[in-house]
Structure formats: structure tokens, C-alpha cells
């Protein structure tokens, strides 16, 4: 094995962490008889040679040797090597990607293309591996074939032929998943695959196999799903829970008894087989054994591969069918915008006696609500019911989901309050590093504006170190949190104005700002005057915003604000001008500073000046031409702020609305800001372009800020706010001119 490996000039190549001269050692480690050494080698391959999916010259040089490994029956854990090859060769570069490649990326793109060609050229070996004696190899081979082989019709035929004779349930599911992958990659075959999956979904004797078929059908041919897909899936889940457990051992994966199955064709009947879906015994994560580095050292540092296996073992401990959660996630992805079906399915899962199924359902509920609009009252109430469950992972998962829902969490308000009352010691979480923070139920209840969160915030204000997010929670509670003003003021007076002042003072200033607690002006002025050099600009900005929120109640700060306003060109000047206007109403004093701010070289400063000028309204009408000139600026957010300010100072809508609607189409993230302005303008005329845009947003099922592969903690809140503003703008309940 590895003939010619030493003839490769590895030292002339590099991987993610430097010279690739250690790659031969990693390749030999994959063939080791020592499980720990094999794990360390695989970790090294993913961590350096194929780092985050990258393909280097050394990655390409590895491919022939990886193929040697997967065809040698004497090598253990070859399934992991098959998966590695699939990842290296499975990159698709379509025409759109090619058009976006710049000069710096040409070499990387060429490596991807060469890797795909090299692995695809050898993909024929996976045909033999699909019947390998090692079940781990059989598990990885179907997806490798579906991803890499050039002849999808042959692959489909093999998948169907193998299904009736494959003894392992999890491998059978992989065969079905591979068929779905073929249909997605080769759309002309989707109808053929869909018919086969439909037969499997209705006739297979294994509930797991039927669920797998439904999941793949949802992905590649959703029109083929049965109309009663929710009760069908619910019934399958009940069947899977009712199957008696069978113990066994097959290393990390667990042994399953042969469940039997079918390879249904359009023109034949399914073959009967025994219906068994055995459950795996609970697995405790095993410690990672020390691994040889090959450089004379003996290390016991856990590998990433080992940690992932350990986490998976913990997550799946005691699960009868650990793959069921993956199938359900796949089904939900395939159901896509069928929010009603997905909600009903999750509601059924949340009522399951199986806690692990409920944990999965809670997490998937968060994903559904985060991406799609819909009526979620029942679903949210069921998530709230999980807060009282003694399983800590379930209650914690429910808390995190409810924290992100803001107003949508209302059906779970009583459950959140009960959770807080039952465990006052959990109100504030402390960490090994960093400031303490409020627990998820406190934040969720505060974001609902529920007064039952106030005692938790009061307790947080009595701790030696104030939770960093207290101010945000107070902001959501508004006047309900007014009793906390005294404690916020007292704690602010105690803050030492040293290098740590910003971290200690900012949550207190945010709370006082939200409450408009003008009686705290002396304490805020102390902070403004004594801000240290480190983060001093940030601290002064927070103090100025607090004084501005106090309005005339902060009149004693006027001399300080006038002094700051006289320092044009500083970051604080605009903030001070805005605060001075709010406190004194002296437009003549602030207008020159804000006009100067519009000339700044920094876009952020120009935006701040535009917003502040808009707050002056008609008193700043003289700047209308300057604001109009900014409507052609290259920075979209500056165009939006200038357009809104132009309407506020001039009362003219035509130019503003045109600029705002253009920005609406160019960047979805400006839509809340745009809708706020349209709502303040008054009723949007029926039949206008603005009315069309707003109504189109209201009928969209997808949230405007939903992202694939990521999300923000305030996404749901921002989208619900957008919907409310769209309705308000169409009803004309805002205030403002329509001239």
C-alpha cells in the first residue's frame, strides 16, 4: 500500500497550517490498527488537508492513496475515508460561480475542479463497496455514488437492487437518501425517483424506511406527497416508538437486526419482510485515547472527530432510532413553505411521550418560526409546556426558542412566569469569563413586556456585577419597569470611571434611557464628564443618548452639551447636538453642527447627522438641497436616512418615496426603516407603487430576513415589526404629511 508516497514532494506543498510534509504520516495513520491513531489521522485530514472544505495541492496528491485505503478490506473505519473522498470530490462549480471568481480565486477553483474530476474518475469502486462486509462502508458508499458517479441511471438501478438484500436499517435509509440526492442533482430523473419513493412511502414494511421515503419525496418531488402527510408521519413515529428494543454492539454505530424491506418498482409488488426497528442501548461517551503524533510525542488532546462522536453519543443515548431526527429535519426542509403541515407535524411531535423527540421538535419549531410566517399560537403554547419538564435539555431548548420570539411568545407567558418562580436562583447566569447575563426565561418574559420579569431584574441589579443585558430587558418592559429607576440610578453612581467603566455603566445607561428617568441626570452627567480614555467615546455616546431621552428634565446638562457642540468634527458633536435639541429645543445652536456632520468623510457620521436633522423637522428646512444631493450616494443606508430626513424637513413625499422603494428592492434589511417612514407619512394611496410593495410583503410567507445557514437573535422580532408597520401604513394610522 501507498506505493510511491515517498516520491511525492510533499514539503513543497502547503495545507491550512503550513508545509504538507506531515501528510504521509496522516495517510498511514488512516490505515493504523490503533483506533485512536486512525481518529487522529482523520481529524488531521479534515483539520489541515481539507480544512473547512478547502482543496490544496496536497489534497489532490492524497486522492490516489485514499482510494487505495477504501478498497483494502484490511483497513478499518474505511467508511470515514469514503466520506472524506466524497467531500473532497463533491464540489459543484456552476456557471454562476464561475462568473463570480476573481483572479485571486482562480487557483482554488482549479483545485476544486481537479479534485472533482479525480474522485469522479475513480468513483466506480463505490459500486463494489455498496455490498462491503463493513456496514460503515456500506453506509457511506450510497451517498458517494449519488454525489460522484457520472452515470446516475446505473446508480439508481444499483440502489434499488441493493435495498431488498441490505440487512442494516441505517444503511437502507442511506440508500433511500442517495436516491433523493440523485434526483436533486439530475432533475430529469426526479419523476422516476419520485414514483419509486412514493411506492416505498406507502408499501414498505419498515416505518423508518417509509419515513425516509417521505422525507426524500418532500425534497425532490413534493407534489408526490400524500395529502394526509401529517397523520401518516405521526402514525409512523408512533410505530417506531412501539417497536421493542433489541441490544447489540457494533462499535460507535450500534448493531441492528435485519429489518427487511422492499425495492418497489413501478410495475411490481413489494416483497414482504420482517418489520423490526431495533433500539440502540444508551451509550456513554468514551474518552478519547492518547494518540501518537508520529513525531515522538504522545498526546491526549481530544480530536475534533472524537468530540463530535462523543456529542453524538450523548445526544442519541437511549434513542431507539437516532436517525429519526435527521429524517424529520429532512422532511421539514422538503415541506418548505407548507407551514400548516409543518406546524401540525411539530405539534404532534411536541405531544410525544418521547422526550428526545420533543427536544428535536422544540429546536425545529424555532427554525420554522424563524424562517416562515404563520399562526403559531398552539405551537408556542406547546413549546411553553416543555418548560416544566424535569429533563434539563428539554426545558433549556424551549427557553432559548421562546427568548427569540418576543411578542409571539405570549401563549407561553404563564409557563415562563412559572419557570421563573420555581427557580429564582437561575435568574442570572454567570460564566467563567465575561459579565453575567439574564437567563432565557427572564429575557423572554421581559420581551413580552410582562411585569412578572421585574423581580428578576431587580435581583440582577443587586448583584456585585450587573448583568450585561439588564438595560435591554428594561427597554422592552418600558413603563412597567419604572420601579427599577432608583436602583439603576444608585448603581450608576457607584460605577468607577476607570478602564472598565463602559462595561459596567452601559447596561445601566441603557435602562435609564429606556425609562426616560430624568431624575438620574446628575449621575449621567458625572459619567459624561469623567469618561476614561479607553472606550470613552462609546461611554460618552451612551450618556448623551440618556440625556437626550430625558428631554427638558435634563436641563442642568445644557451648559455641558453646548460645550460639546462647540467641538465640531468630533464623534460626540452630533450626539451632543441631538441631545441639546431634545433638552432645550435650540435649533440655532445645533443646526450648524449637523450641517457640518453631513460633510464628514465617514458615512456613519453623515448618517447620524441626517437622522438628527430629520428630528428637527421644518426647523432644518434649509438643508433640504443637501439631503436631496445624498439621494444619489453610493451607500444605500445613507440614501435611506437622507430620504427620510428630506421628508421630515420638507414635508414632500415624491422624492422620498421613490428613493425608499428603490432601496426596499435593493436590500431587504432596510425594509423596517422604510416601512417606519411610510407608516408615519399616513395612508399610502391605493394603487400606488408603495401600496403594491407593502401588500406584496404582507402576503409573503417567507420572513424578509430569513437566511439559509444562519440567523440573528432579533430576526423574528424585526420581521413581525415590519408586518405591523406595513399594515399601519396601509391603514393610515401614522402621523405625518402626505403632500
ABEGO torsion letter per residue (X at the ends): XGBGAAABBAAABBBAAEBAAAAAAAAAAAABABAAAAAAAAAAAAAAAABGGBBBAAAAAAAAAAAAAAABAABBGAAAAAAAAAAAAABBBBAAAAAABBAAAAAAAAAAAAAAAAAAAAAAAAAAAAABABAAAAAAAAAAAAAABABAAAAAAAAAAAAAABABAAAAAAAAAAAAAAAAABAAAAAAAAAAAAAAAAABABAAAAAAAAAAAAAABAAABBAAAAAAAAAAAAAAAABBBBBEBBEAAEBBBBAEEBBBBAABBBBBBBBBBBBBBBBBBBBBBBBBAGAGBBBABBBAAAAAAAAAAAAABGBABAAAAAAAAAAAAAAEABAAAAAAAAAAAAABABAAAAAAAAAAAAAAAAABBEBAAAAAAAAAAAAABABAAAAAAAAAAAAAAEAAAAAAAAAAAAAAAABAAAABBBBABEBBBBBAAAAAAAAAGBAAAAAAAAAAAABABBBAAAAAAAAAAEAAAAAAAAAAAAAAAABBBBAAAAAAAAAAAAAAAAAGBAAAAAAAAAAAAABBABGAAAAAAAAAAAAAAAEAAAAAAAAAAAAAAABBGBAAAAAAAAAAAAAAGBAAAAAAAAAAAAABABAAAAAAAAAAAAAAEAAAAAAAAAAAAAAABABAAAAAAAAAAAAAAAGBAAAAAAAAAAAAAABAAAAAAAAAAAAAAEBBBBGBAAAAAAAAAAABABBAABBBGBBBAAAAAAAAAAAAAAAAAAAGABBEBAX
